[in-house]
Amino acid sequence: MHRKSFVRLLKSNSRFKRIIGNSRIKKGLSSGFVTLKKGESIGTHSTCKKEELLVIIEGFGKAIIGEKTISIKKGQVLYIPARSLHDIKNTSGGLLKYLYITATAI
């Protein structure tokens, strides 16, 4: 599948906005923009065969990767290896916004 170049706004009124990719397709590149309200979490899920990179745009929170908890905040990038159970939780008083990018691990 060949994709054409595009530009999309990150601004969204929803919790989750897919930028590229399809959750049913298990190969290739996917990306999206997530907004979590105070105390909200994305829910524990697996990266399966994909690596994941999170770019924290606003706020701060916790990343739970397996048994490990990592503090995350605006301006940081978090790498999550393939086949990792993980959750992202907003522990700030405001919004936590991040961009995620996944790609099939080699």
N, C-alpha and C positions, 0 to 999 in steps of 0.2 A: 504494500500500500504506500503510495506517495502522497505526502501532505504538501499543501501550498503554504507559503508564508502568510502570517496573520499577526494582528495586534489585538489584544483584548484588555479591557479594563479589569483591574483587580477589585475595584469597588463593588461591593455586593451587599444586599440587605439580608441575604440568607447565610446560614451557618457554614455551608459548603458550596463551593463553586468549582466545578471541574473546568480546567483550562484546556487540556489536551488528553486524549486517550479514552479508553472505555474500560470500565471495571470488569467486564466479561472477557476481555482480551488479556491473556496472561503474559504476553510477550511485548517487548518494545518499551517506549517511553510514555509515561503518564504524568500529569501534573494537575494541581488544584490549589485553591486558596481556601483556608479555613479560618472562621471567626468563632471563638468560644467566649461565652459570657462568664462573668465571675462565678467560680465554683464548678463550671461545666467541664466535662471531659469528652474526648472523642470516642472512648470505649476501647477495651482491649481487643486487638486484632493482630493478625500475622502479616508480615511482609511477603510471605510465601517465597517465591523464587526471585523476588525483586529486592534490590537495594533501595534505600530511601534517604533523601536529603531534605531536611527542614530548614528553611530560612525564616528566622523569627523577625517579624516586621514591627510588632507592637506588643507591649506588655511583658509579662513573665509567667513562668509556671514550672511544672515538673514533667519530665519524661521518664516513664517507667519502662525499662527495657529488660525483660526477663525479671530477675531479682534485683536489678540495679536501678536506683533513682538518681536522676541527674537534673540539676537546676538549669533552666533555660531562660534567656531574656533577649529583648530587642538587640539586634545587631549580631547575634550569634547564629552559627550554622551547626546543625546536629546531624550526624550520620547514623543511620540505623542499618545494620547488616541484614542480608537476606535471611529468611527463616527465623525472624525474631518476633516473639510476642511483645507488643508494646501498647502503651496508652499515653496520651498527652492530656495533662490537666492544667486548667487555668487556676493559679493560686493568687492572682493579682486582684486588686479592687476594681479593675476596669476590664477591658477586652484583651484577649490574647489573639493575635492574628499571625498566621504563618503561611508560607508558600511551601508546598511539598512537591518533590520531583522523585519519581520512581523509574527505575530501569531494570530490565532483566539482568541478573548477575551473570557474569561470565565464569 
